Amino acid sequence: MAMTTLHIVGCGRVGRSLARLWAEAGTFSIGQVLNRSVESAREAASFIGQGSAVERLERIDAGDWLMLAAPDGRLASIATDIAETLGGKDREPGAGPALAFHVSGAEPAEVLRPIGRPVASVHPVCPFSDPSRAVETFAGSHALGEGDDEVLDSVLAAFAQIGAATMRFDPVDKRRYHAATIAASNFLNVLDDLALGLAESAGLAHEQALKVIVALQRAGLANIERVGPVQALTGPIERGDRAVCEKLARTPGVAGNDLFMALARAAVDLAERKHGGRSGYLPDPLRELFAESGIVRSGGADGGL
Ligand SMILES: NC(=O)c1ccc[n+]([C@@H]2O[C@H](COP(=O)([O-])OP(=O)(O)OC[C@H]3O[C@@H](n4cnc5c(N)ncnc54)[C@H](OP(=O)(O)O)[C@@H]3O)[C@@H](O)[C@H]2O)c1
């Protein structure tokens, strides 16, 4: 049986990573690759090892699939452009695509409705910052899909073929789900940048600091996976150790650091939830310590990282 052809509109980090995995797995043969610039589409085809860079979509055959992996905010207008390019209501009988899907975690599958074919959306929950690395690490990621019943299982099956753990989902608010993935993923980078800045300004070499911080986080994540973020919380804020917290709040690099202070207050909230008022945990004095970075800074700390 002939392999299904997948055409791609928007073939950046996610598009080229998935396409290469599918090409290597023999799931799809990659067809047209359309980006904003044809040079970028050529680079994508070269990375994938298949596909033809095009300046506009050409005919799509009846059984072919179409993936949109362009930025979230452009999906609606690209879908309308595709509908026009492919002929809208006057499309040639029998012309494709058989279905269209996108990979955004923020937009519903519905945004592709103008294309006039069954639609789906599958969000690969994986950081694709470097496609060469993403193709090595993608297997084992989750891929969450929603869309038209008649095609969703087939699209999810394509993700399963490249090692994703697939599932259907039906979020009440997809943007809020997207915010959850940003909180879990992007904010980890923010935390590590904060932690590395402090460790390096304390005199640790970058590589040493990175090793220590990542190992600490791995162990913490294992605990969070086991008992959840509230029960897994530990440290001086969780213990309600006012003396240590006072020193912490006055430490150069901490005092005056709004991000650290805001996170410390959030940790006090978590600790309060963990102790539930049962063990004499006194959150308010700690909140005061971490309330106003400016007040603590007047105690002599320099406030910079
Ligand atoms: N990055 C992640 O970790 C991640 C994870 C899961 C899902 N996603 C989703 O994946 C999608 C793509 O994200 P990305 O990170 O791969 O973005 P990206 O690296 O910026 O790639 C976007 C691609 O879309 C092309 N493009 C932009 N406007 C276009 C248009 N009007 N017509 C045709 N092509 C167009 C760009 O072409 P040029 O190269 O010519 O500019 C670029 O190649 C988004 O929906 C995003 O939410 C991302």
The ligand as a Tripos MOL2 file, in Angstrom:
@<TRIPOS>MOLECULE
LIG
   48    52     1     0     0
SMALL
NO_CHARGES

@<TRIPOS>ATOM
      1 N1          8.2720   25.0980   20.3290 N.am      1 LIG1
      2 C1          7.7040   24.1820   21.0780 C.2       1 LIG1
      3 O1          8.3200   23.6780   22.0080 O.2       1 LIG1
      4 C2          6.2970   23.7150   20.7860 C.ar      1 LIG1
      5 C3          5.8090   22.5760   21.4640 C.ar      1 LIG1
      6 C4          4.5460   22.0900   21.1280 C.ar      1 LIG1
      7 C5          3.7780   22.7460   20.1790 C.ar      1 LIG1
      8 N2          4.2660   23.8870   19.5680 N.ar      1 LIG1
      9 C6          3.4220   24.5160   18.5310 C.3       1 LIG1
     10 O2          4.0190   24.2820   17.2640 O.3       1 LIG1
     11 C7          3.6930   25.3490   16.3700 C.3       1 LIG1
     12 C8          4.9690   25.8740   15.7460 C.3       1 LIG1
     13 O3          5.8580   26.2780   16.7560 O.3       1 LIG1
     14 P1          7.4420   26.3110   16.4770 P.3       1 LIG1
     15 O4          8.0700   26.4660   17.8270 O.co2     1 LIG1
     16 O5          7.8350   25.1950   15.5910 O.co2     1 LIG1
     17 O6          7.5670   27.6880   15.6890 O.3       1 LIG1
     18 P2          8.7740   28.1570   14.7460 P.3       1 LIG1
     19 O7         10.0140   27.3990   15.0290 O.co2     1 LIG1
     20 O8          8.7940   29.6420   14.8710 O.co2     1 LIG1
     21 O9          8.2900   27.7540   13.2910 O.3       1 LIG1
     22 C9          7.1840   28.3350   12.6950 C.3       1 LIG1
     23 C10         7.2990   28.1080   11.2060 C.3       1 LIG1
     24 O10         6.1080   28.6270   10.6150 O.3       1 LIG1
     25 C11         6.4650   29.2970    9.4270 C.3       1 LIG1
     26 N3          5.4510   30.3080    9.1340 N.ar      1 LIG1
     27 C12         5.1550   31.4290    9.8250 C.ar      1 LIG1
     28 N4          4.1510   32.0920    9.2160 N.ar      1 LIG1
     29 C13         3.8220   31.3650    8.1280 C.ar      1 LIG1
     30 C14         2.8670   31.5380    7.0820 C.ar      1 LIG1
     31 N5          2.0520   32.5920    7.0620 N.pl3     1 LIG1
     32 N6          2.7970   30.5960    6.1100 N.ar      1 LIG1
     33 C15         3.6280   29.5190    6.1210 C.ar      1 LIG1
     34 N7          4.5600   29.3070    7.0920 N.ar      1 LIG1
     35 C16         4.6460   30.2200    8.0720 C.ar      1 LIG1
     36 C17         7.8260   29.9170    9.7030 C.3       1 LIG1
     37 O11         8.4680   30.1430    8.4690 O.3       1 LIG1
     38 P3          9.9090   30.8880    8.3570 P.3       1 LIG1
     39 O12        10.8960   29.8770    8.8560 O.co2     1 LIG1
     40 O13        10.0450   31.1730    6.9130 O.co2     1 LIG1
     41 O14         9.8090   32.0900    9.2400 O.co2     1 LIG1
     42 C18         8.4850   28.8370   10.5610 C.3       1 LIG1
     43 O15         9.2020   27.9210    9.7680 O.3       1 LIG1
     44 C19         2.9240   26.3710   17.2060 C.3       1 LIG1
     45 O16         1.5480   26.1240   17.0440 O.3       1 LIG1
     46 C20         3.3390   26.0240   18.6250 C.3       1 LIG1
     47 O17         2.3850   26.4030   19.5800 O.3       1 LIG1
     48 C21         5.4960   24.3770   19.8450 C.ar      1 LIG1
@<TRIPOS>BOND
     1     1     2 1
     2     2     3 2
     3     2     4 1
     4     4     5 ar
     5     4    48 ar
     6     5     6 ar
     7     6     7 ar
     8     7     8 ar
     9     8     9 1
    10     8    48 ar
    11     9    10 1
    12     9    46 1
    13    10    11 1
    14    11    12 1
    15    11    44 1
    16    12    13 1
    17    13    14 1
    18    14    15 2
    19    14    16 1
    20    14    17 1
    21    17    18 1
    22    18    19 2
    23    18    20 1
    24    18    21 1
    25    21    22 1
    26    22    23 1
    27    23    24 1
    28    23    42 1
    29    24    25 1
    30    25    26 1
    31    25    36 1
    32    26    27 ar
    33    26    35 ar
    34    27    28 ar
    35    28    29 ar
    36    29    30 ar
    37    29    35 ar
    38    30    31 1
    39    30    32 ar
    40    32    33 ar
    41    33    34 ar
    42    34    35 ar
    43    36    37 1
    44    36    42 1
    45    37    38 1
    46    38    39 2
    47    38    40 1
    48    38    41 1
    49    42    43 1
    50    44    45 1
    51    44    46 1
    52    46    47 1
@<TRIPOS>SUBSTRUCTURE
     1 LIG1         1 GROUP 0 **** ****
